[in-house]
Amino acid sequence: MKFELTKEFISQFRDLIENVADKEIRYMLEDLHPADIADVLDELEDDESLFVFKLLGHEKAADVLMELSEDARENLIHKLSAREIAEEVIDHLDSDDAADFMSELPQAFKDQVISHIEDESVASDIIDLLTYKEGTAGALMAKELIKVNQNWSVATCLREMRRQAEHIDNIYTIYVVDDKRVLIGTLSLKKLLLSATSSRSLIRELYDHKDLHTVQPDESAEEVANIMEKYDLVVLPVVSNLGILLGRITIDDVVDVIRKEAEKDYQMASGLAEDVDEGDSSWLNIRARLPWLIIGLFGGILGASVIHLYEADIAIYPEMAFFIPMIAAMGGNVGVQSAAIIVQGLANQSISLSSTSEKLLKELGIAAVNGIILSSMALIYTLSFLDSLALSYAVSISMLAVVIISSLFGTLIPLLLDRFNIDPALATGPFITTVNDIIGLFIYFIVGRMMYQYFEHGEGILTLIF
């Protein structure tokens, strides 16, 4: 049954803490998932959360700590000694989670914690994982896995698997290596149990070397996610450039990567310069929001300058002002739509093989159809409710031009950003909206001047532009 965190629950829980009701607190938390317990601790004061944390078993406490929000985890860590962290947390985490946790600690405190880890192999694994850059396969991988040698017999293999599996929660795959520890394939439990003719059968007669997908530790986390998504993998081995098996990446870590990338792209598209959430400080939120707001302000000033540039036209034909918001908004909306489609395609690599010209031609066709439909609707409306034929044609033609140009602009910008290794999600934010607003206004006033002068004076098209 799903746990629901309510104010009544927190109030009751705080009463138990105040009364130091250890048994009742343990009973309330006994059947809760670590993520649910973390939600409870996030609602408590620092001293209260520390009290509850101390009541948890070491294994569950370690899991809860990894589920806490960054601020709550940081506050709790400051109240624990290096020895407590080593014995009550690190010893009960997988190596990848332990490394993630350790990466948040100050260097001096990190060294103290490592010095208190009794198992030298665990300490060595963590130190090794900490050397990999954040956002790479090496930083995602865990050292815990099951590997067997191709020259082992089935009996030896089973004995070694039992030994290796003691500290592994989920055994997704059995990896087969040669004498140089180079990964050469995988072993199916079904084959191991059913296909072996005897306990003396060798692993090299049973393992599968086909469809073996691997990554190297310096591969980006996004590429890891793409590979696992494309081939429907729940686990992916990490190998060195010599093919030596280093570790494995499991699907739960990749889900976190996908979620974080989606959050980052969404925030960038919303005009946030940094990764922030509701729980962050006001100053951090201000710092994240202000840069793009300033850019938007300058964009608005440029838009106002365009309007000022054609102030004389508006003075003569004031009805043109009625459609300024519509033209500007349409340019921004169309540009964002086109950019969003391209960014999505770049993210899932579905358009990586087609050329830029093909994408632009396709977008031109889509924009032309949409533009004709929208401009026709605008023309019908203006002819029905306005007396000015010049304004009707100005709005309709401007609409068609703005839709096409904004769409092509929204397509081209993310492609160019991607070409220069800049996150293309930037193109779906306020930047492209602001630029298309300005372009749309220029188009509208130029076309408007042309139409009015043509219908009133019959001047040539080239004369009208200037």
C-alpha positions as CSV (number, residue, x, y, z in Angstrom):
1,M,0.0,0.0,0.0
2,K,1.3,3.4,-0.9
3,F,2.4,5.6,2.0
4,E,0.8,9.0,2.2
5,L,2.7,11.7,4.2
6,T,0.2,14.0,6.0
7,K,0.4,16.8,8.5
8,E,-1.3,14.6,11.0
9,F,1.4,11.9,10.6
10,I,4.2,14.4,11.1
11,S,2.5,15.9,14.1
12,Q,2.0,12.5,15.7
13,F,5.6,11.6,14.8
14,R,7.0,14.7,16.5
15,D,5.0,13.9,19.6
16,L,6.7,10.5,19.8
17,I,10.1,12.1,19.3
18,E,9.4,14.6,22.1
19,N,8.4,11.7,24.4
20,V,11.5,9.6,23.3
21,A,9.2,6.8,22.3
22,D,11.9,4.7,20.6
23,K,9.8,1.5,20.2
24,E,6.8,3.3,18.8
25,I,8.9,5.2,16.3
26,R,10.7,2.0,15.1
27,Y,7.3,0.3,14.8
28,M,5.9,3.2,12.6
29,L,8.9,3.0,10.3
30,E,9.4,-0.7,10.2
31,D,7.4,-1.4,7.0
32,L,8.2,1.9,5.3
33,H,10.4,2.1,2.2
34,P,13.6,4.1,2.7
35,A,12.3,6.7,0.3
36,D,9.2,7.2,2.4
37,I,11.3,7.4,5.6
38,A,13.4,10.1,3.8
39,D,10.3,12.1,3.1
40,V,9.4,12.0,6.8
41,L,12.9,13.1,7.8
42,D,12.8,15.9,5.3
43,E,9.9,17.4,7.2
44,L,11.6,17.3,10.6
45,E,14.0,19.6,12.3
46,D,17.7,18.7,12.2
47,D,17.9,17.4,15.7
48,E,14.7,15.4,15.2
49,S,15.9,13.8,12.0
50,L,19.2,12.9,13.7
51,F,17.3,11.2,16.6
52,V,15.2,9.1,14.2
53,F,18.2,8.3,12.0
54,K,20.0,6.8,15.0
55,L,17.1,4.5,15.6
56,L,17.3,2.9,12.2
57,G,19.3,-0.2,11.5
58,H,22.6,0.5,9.7
59,E,21.5,-0.9,6.4
60,K,18.2,0.9,6.3
61,A,19.8,4.1,7.6
62,A,22.3,4.1,4.7
63,D,19.5,3.7,2.2
64,V,17.5,6.5,3.8
65,L,20.5,8.8,3.8
66,M,20.8,8.4,0.0
67,E,17.1,9.2,-0.5
68,L,17.2,12.4,1.5
69,S,17.2,15.8,-0.2
70,E,20.6,17.4,-0.6
71,D,20.1,20.0,2.1
72,A,18.7,17.5,4.7
73,R,21.5,15.0,3.9
74,E,24.1,17.7,4.3
75,N,22.7,18.8,7.7
76,L,22.6,15.2,8.9
77,I,26.2,14.5,7.8
78,H,27.5,17.5,9.8
79,K,26.2,15.8,12.9
80,L,27.9,12.5,12.3
81,S,31.6,11.6,12.9
82,A,33.9,10.2,10.2
83,R,33.9,6.8,12.0
84,E,30.0,6.8,12.2
85,I,29.8,7.5,8.4
86,A,32.3,4.8,7.6
87,E,30.8,2.1,9.8
88,E,27.1,3.0,9.6
89,V,26.8,4.3,6.1
90,I,29.6,3.4,3.7
91,D,29.8,-0.2,4.8
92,H,26.2,-0.7,3.9
93,L,26.1,1.0,0.4
94,D,27.0,-0.3,-3.0
95,S,30.3,1.1,-4.3
96,D,28.6,3.5,-6.7
97,D,26.3,5.0,-4.1
98,A,29.2,5.2,-1.6
99,A,31.3,7.1,-4.1
100,D,28.3,9.5,-4.9
101,F,27.9,10.1,-1.2
102,M,31.6,10.6,-0.6
103,S,31.9,13.1,-3.5
104,E,29.6,15.5,-1.5
105,L,32.0,15.6,1.5
106,P,34.9,18.1,1.9
107,Q,38.2,16.6,0.9
108,A,39.7,16.6,4.5
109,F,36.6,14.9,5.9
110,K,36.5,12.5,3.0
111,D,40.0,11.4,3.8
112,Q,39.0,10.8,7.4
113,V,36.1,8.7,6.4
114,I,38.2,6.6,4.1
115,S,40.7,6.0,6.8
116,H,38.0,4.4,9.0
117,I,36.8,2.0,6.3
118,E,38.1,-1.4,7.6
119,D,37.7,-3.3,4.3
120,E,40.7,-2.3,2.2
121,S,39.1,-3.5,-1.1
122,V,36.0,-1.4,-0.4
123,A,38.1,1.7,0.3
124,S,40.1,1.0,-2.8
125,D,37.0,0.7,-5.0
126,I,35.6,4.0,-3.6
127,I,38.9,5.8,-4.2
128,D,39.0,4.5,-7.7
129,L,35.4,5.5,-8.5
130,L,36.0,9.0,-7.1
131,T,38.7,9.6,-9.8
132,Y,36.1,9.5,-12.6
133,K,34.6,12.8,-13.7
134,E,30.9,13.4,-12.8
135,G,28.6,12.7,-15.7
136,T,30.6,9.8,-17.1
137,A,30.1,6.1,-17.2
138,G,32.9,5.7,-14.6
139,A,31.1,7.8,-12.1
140,L,27.9,5.8,-12.6
141,M,29.3,2.3,-12.4
142,A,29.4,0.0,-9.4
143,K,32.3,-2.4,-8.7
144,E,30.0,-5.2,-7.4
145,L,29.4,-7.8,-10.0
146,I,29.6,-11.6,-10.7
147,K,32.5,-12.6,-13.0
148,V,33.8,-16.0,-13.9
149,N,36.8,-17.2,-15.8
150,Q,36.2,-19.0,-19.1
151,N,38.6,-21.8,-18.0
152,W,36.7,-22.6,-14.8
153,S,34.6,-25.7,-14.5
154,V,30.9,-25.5,-13.6
155,A,31.6,-26.6,-10.0
156,T,34.3,-23.9,-9.6
157,C,32.0,-21.3,-11.2
158,L,29.1,-22.1,-8.8
159,R,31.4,-21.9,-5.8
160,E,32.9,-18.6,-6.8
161,M,29.5,-17.2,-7.7
162,R,28.2,-17.9,-4.2
163,R,31.2,-16.1,-2.7
164,Q,30.9,-13.1,-5.0
165,A,27.1,-12.8,-4.6
166,E,27.2,-12.3,-0.8
167,H,27.3,-8.5,-1.0
168,I,25.2,-8.1,-4.2
169,D,21.5,-7.4,-4.0
170,N,20.6,-8.1,-7.6
171,I,22.4,-10.4,-10.0
172,Y,21.5,-9.2,-13.5
173,T,24.3,-10.9,-15.5
174,I,27.2,-13.2,-15.0
175,Y,30.2,-11.9,-16.9
176,V,32.9,-14.1,-18.4
177,V,36.5,-13.0,-18.6
178,D,39.7,-14.6,-19.9
179,D,42.9,-15.0,-17.9
180,K,43.8,-11.3,-18.5
181,R,40.4,-10.2,-17.0
182,V,39.2,-9.1,-20.5
183,L,35.5,-9.3,-20.9
184,I,34.6,-11.9,-23.6
185,G,30.9,-12.6,-23.0
186,T,28.1,-13.4,-20.6
187,L,26.8,-16.6,-19.0
188,S,23.1,-17.5,-18.7
189,L,22.0,-19.1,-15.5
190,K,19.7,-21.3,-17.5
191,K,22.6,-22.5,-19.6
192,L,24.7,-23.0,-16.6
193,L,22.1,-25.2,-14.9
194,L,20.6,-27.0,-17.8
195,S,23.2,-27.2,-20.6
196,A,26.2,-28.3,-18.6
197,T,26.7,-32.1,-19.1
198,S,28.6,-32.4,-15.8
199,S,30.1,-30.3,-13.1
200,R,33.4,-30.6,-14.9
201,S,32.1,-28.8,-18.0
202,L,34.1,-25.7,-18.8
203,I,32.5,-22.2,-18.9
204,R,34.0,-21.5,-22.3
205,E,31.7,-24.2,-23.7
206,L,28.6,-22.4,-22.3
207,Y,29.0,-18.7,-22.4
208,D,27.6,-16.4,-25.0
209,H,29.8,-13.8,-26.8
210,K,27.0,-12.3,-29.0
211,D,25.2,-9.0,-28.5
212,L,27.7,-7.9,-25.9
213,H,27.3,-4.1,-25.4
214,T,29.9,-2.3,-23.4
215,V,31.0,1.3,-22.6
216,Q,34.3,2.8,-21.5
217,P,34.5,4.8,-18.3
218,D,35.0,8.2,-20.0
219,E,31.8,7.7,-22.0
220,S,29.2,10.4,-21.2
221,A,26.2,9.4,-19.0
222,E,23.8,10.5,-21.7
223,E,25.4,8.0,-24.1
224,V,25.1,5.3,-21.5
225,A,21.4,6.1,-21.2
226,N,21.0,6.1,-25.0
227,I,22.6,2.6,-25.3
228,M,20.6,1.1,-22.5
229,E,17.4,2.5,-23.9
230,K,18.1,1.5,-27.5
231,Y,19.0,-2.1,-26.6
232,D,16.5,-2.5,-23.7
233,L,19.3,-3.3,-21.2
234,V,19.0,-3.5,-17.4
235,V,22.7,-3.6,-16.9
236,L,25.7,-2.5,-18.9
237,P,29.3,-3.5,-18.3
238,V,32.1,-0.9,-18.2
239,V,35.5,-1.9,-19.7
240,S,38.9,-0.2,-20.1
241,N,40.3,0.6,-23.5
242,L,42.0,-2.8,-23.3
243,G,38.7,-4.5,-22.7
244,I,39.3,-5.3,-19.0
245,L,36.1,-5.5,-17.0
246,L,35.9,-2.6,-14.5
247,G,32.3,-2.6,-13.3
248,R,28.7,-2.4,-14.3
249,I,26.0,0.3,-14.6
250,T,22.4,-0.7,-13.6
251,I,19.2,0.7,-14.9
252,D,18.3,2.5,-11.6
253,D,21.3,4.8,-12.0
254,V,20.4,5.4,-15.7
255,V,16.9,6.4,-14.7
256,D,18.3,9.0,-12.4
257,V,20.4,10.3,-15.3
258,I,17.4,10.5,-17.6
259,R,15.4,12.3,-15.0
260,K,18.1,14.8,-14.3
261,E,18.7,15.5,-18.0
262,A,15.0,16.0,-18.5
263,E,14.9,18.4,-15.5
264,K,17.9,20.3,-16.8
265,D,16.4,20.7,-20.3
266,Y,13.1,21.7,-18.9
267,Q,14.7,24.3,-16.7
268,M,16.9,25.6,-19.5
269,A,13.8,25.9,-21.8
270,S,12.1,27.8,-19.0
271,G,15.0,30.3,-18.8
272,L,16.8,29.0,-15.7
273,A,20.6,29.3,-15.8
274,E,21.2,26.8,-13.0
275,D,19.7,23.6,-11.6
276,V,17.4,24.7,-8.8
277,D,14.3,23.4,-7.0
278,E,11.7,24.7,-4.6
279,G,13.7,23.8,-1.6
280,D,16.8,25.8,-2.6
281,S,17.6,29.2,-1.1
282,S,16.1,32.4,-2.4
283,W,19.5,33.7,-3.5
284,L,20.2,30.6,-5.5
285,N,16.8,30.9,-7.2
286,I,17.4,34.6,-7.9
287,R,20.8,33.8,-9.4
288,A,19.3,31.1,-11.6
289,R,16.4,33.2,-12.9
290,L,17.9,36.6,-13.3
291,P,20.3,36.1,-16.3
292,W,17.6,35.1,-18.7
293,L,15.2,37.7,-17.3
294,I,17.9,40.4,-18.1
295,I,18.3,38.9,-21.6
296,G,14.5,39.1,-21.9
297,L,14.5,42.7,-20.8
298,F,17.1,43.6,-23.4
299,G,15.0,41.7,-25.9
300,G,12.0,43.7,-24.9
301,I,14.0,46.9,-25.3
302,L,15.0,45.9,-28.8
303,G,11.4,45.1,-29.6
304,A,10.3,48.5,-28.3
305,S,13.1,50.0,-30.5
306,V,11.6,48.3,-33.6
307,I,8.2,49.7,-32.8
308,H,9.8,53.2,-32.2
309,L,11.6,52.8,-35.6
310,Y,8.2,52.6,-37.2
311,E,6.5,55.1,-35.0
312,A,5.6,57.3,-37.9
313,D,3.8,54.4,-39.6
314,I,1.8,53.7,-36.5
315,A,0.9,57.4,-36.1
316,I,-0.5,57.4,-39.7
317,Y,-2.0,53.9,-39.4
318,P,-2.7,53.4,-35.7
319,E,-4.8,50.2,-36.3
320,M,-1.6,48.4,-37.1
321,A,-0.8,48.4,-33.3
322,F,-3.8,46.1,-32.7
323,F,-2.0,43.1,-34.2
324,I,1.5,43.7,-32.8
325,P,1.0,41.2,-29.9
326,M,-0.4,38.5,-32.2
327,I,2.5,38.7,-34.7
328,A,5.1,38.7,-32.0
329,A,3.5,35.9,-30.1
330,M,3.1,33.8,-33.2
331,G,6.8,34.1,-34.1
332,G,7.9,33.0,-30.6
333,N,5.5,30.1,-30.4
334,V,6.3,28.7,-33.9
335,G,10.1,29.0,-33.2
336,V,9.8,27.2,-29.9
337,Q,7.7,24.4,-31.5
338,S,10.3,23.8,-34.2
339,A,13.2,24.0,-31.8
340,A,11.6,21.5,-29.4
341,I,11.1,18.9,-32.1
342,I,14.8,19.3,-33.2
343,V,16.1,19.2,-29.6
344,Q,14.1,16.0,-28.9
345,G,15.4,14.4,-32.1
346,L,19.0,15.3,-31.2
347,A,18.5,13.9,-27.7
348,N,17.3,10.5,-28.8
349,Q,19.7,10.5,-31.8
350,S,16.8,9.9,-34.3
351,I,17.9,12.7,-36.7
352,S,21.7,12.3,-36.5
353,L,22.0,10.7,-39.9
354,S,20.0,13.1,-41.9
355,S,21.6,16.3,-43.3
356,T,20.8,19.9,-42.1
357,S,19.4,20.7,-45.6
358,E,16.9,17.8,-45.3
359,K,15.7,19.0,-41.9
360,L,15.3,22.6,-43.2
361,L,13.4,21.5,-46.3
362,K,11.1,19.3,-44.2
363,E,10.5,22.1,-41.8
364,L,9.9,24.5,-44.7
365,G,7.1,22.3,-46.0
366,I,5.5,22.0,-42.6
367,A,5.8,25.8,-41.9
368,A,4.4,26.6,-45.4
369,V,1.3,24.5,-44.7
370,N,0.8,25.9,-41.2
371,G,1.5,29.4,-42.4
372,I,-1.0,29.2,-45.3
373,I,-3.7,27.9,-42.9
374,L,-3.0,30.6,-40.2
375,S,-2.6,33.5,-42.7
376,S,-5.9,32.4,-44.4
377,M,-7.7,32.5,-41.0
378,A,-6.2,35.9,-40.3
379,L,-7.2,37.2,-43.7
380,I,-10.8,35.9,-43.3
381,Y,-11.1,37.6,-39.9
382,T,-9.6,40.9,-40.9
383,L,-11.7,41.1,-44.1
384,S,-14.8,40.3,-42.1
385,F,-14.3,42.8,-39.3
386,L,-12.0,45.5,-40.6
387,D,-12.5,48.1,-43.3
388,S,-8.8,48.4,-44.3
389,L,-7.8,46.1,-47.2
390,A,-4.2,47.1,-46.7
391,L,-4.2,46.0,-43.1
392,S,-5.9,42.8,-43.9
393,Y,-3.2,41.9,-46.4
394,A,-0.5,43.2,-44.2
395,V,-1.5,40.9,-41.3
396,S,-2.1,37.9,-43.5
397,I,1.2,38.2,-45.5
398,S,3.2,38.9,-42.3
399,M,1.6,35.9,-40.6
400,L,2.8,33.6,-43.4
401,A,6.3,35.1,-43.5
402,V,6.7,35.0,-39.7
403,V,5.6,31.4,-39.5
404,I,8.0,30.2,-42.1
405,I,11.0,32.3,-41.0
406,S,10.5,31.6,-37.3
407,S,10.1,27.9,-38.0
408,L,13.3,27.8,-40.0
409,F,15.1,29.8,-37.4
410,G,13.9,27.5,-34.7
411,T,15.2,24.5,-36.6
412,L,18.6,26.0,-37.5
413,I,19.6,27.4,-34.1
414,P,19.6,24.1,-32.1
415,L,21.4,22.3,-35.0
416,L,24.1,25.0,-35.0
417,L,24.4,24.8,-31.2
418,D,24.7,21.0,-31.3
419,R,27.4,21.4,-34.0
420,F,29.5,23.5,-31.6
421,N,28.8,21.2,-28.6
422,I,26.5,23.6,-26.9
423,D,23.4,22.2,-25.3
424,P,20.7,22.6,-28.0
425,A,18.0,22.8,-25.3
426,L,19.2,26.4,-24.9
427,A,17.3,27.1,-28.2
428,T,13.9,26.3,-26.7
429,G,14.2,28.9,-24.0
430,P,13.6,32.7,-23.9
431,F,16.5,33.2,-26.4
432,I,14.6,32.0,-29.5
433,T,11.3,33.5,-28.3
434,T,12.8,36.9,-27.9
435,V,14.7,36.8,-31.3
436,N,11.6,35.6,-33.2
437,D,9.5,38.4,-31.5
438,I,11.9,41.0,-32.9
439,I,12.1,39.4,-36.4
440,G,8.3,39.1,-36.4
441,L,7.9,42.8,-35.7
442,F,10.4,43.8,-38.4
443,I,8.5,41.7,-40.9
444,Y,5.1,43.1,-39.9
445,F,6.1,46.7,-40.1
446,I,7.9,46.3,-43.4
447,V,5.0,44.4,-45.0
448,G,2.5,46.9,-43.5
449,R,4.4,49.8,-45.0
450,M,4.4,48.1,-48.4
451,M,0.7,47.3,-48.3
452,Y,-0.5,50.7,-47.2
453,Q,1.7,52.5,-49.7
454,Y,0.7,50.1,-52.5
455,F,-3.0,50.4,-51.9
456,E,-2.9,54.2,-51.3
457,H,-0.3,55.3,-53.9
458,G,0.3,52.3,-56.1
459,E,4.1,52.5,-55.7
460,G,6.4,49.7,-56.8
461,I,7.4,46.9,-54.4
462,L,11.1,47.9,-54.3
463,T,10.2,51.5,-53.5
464,L,7.9,50.4,-50.7
465,I,10.6,48.5,-48.9
466,F,12.8,51.6,-48.6
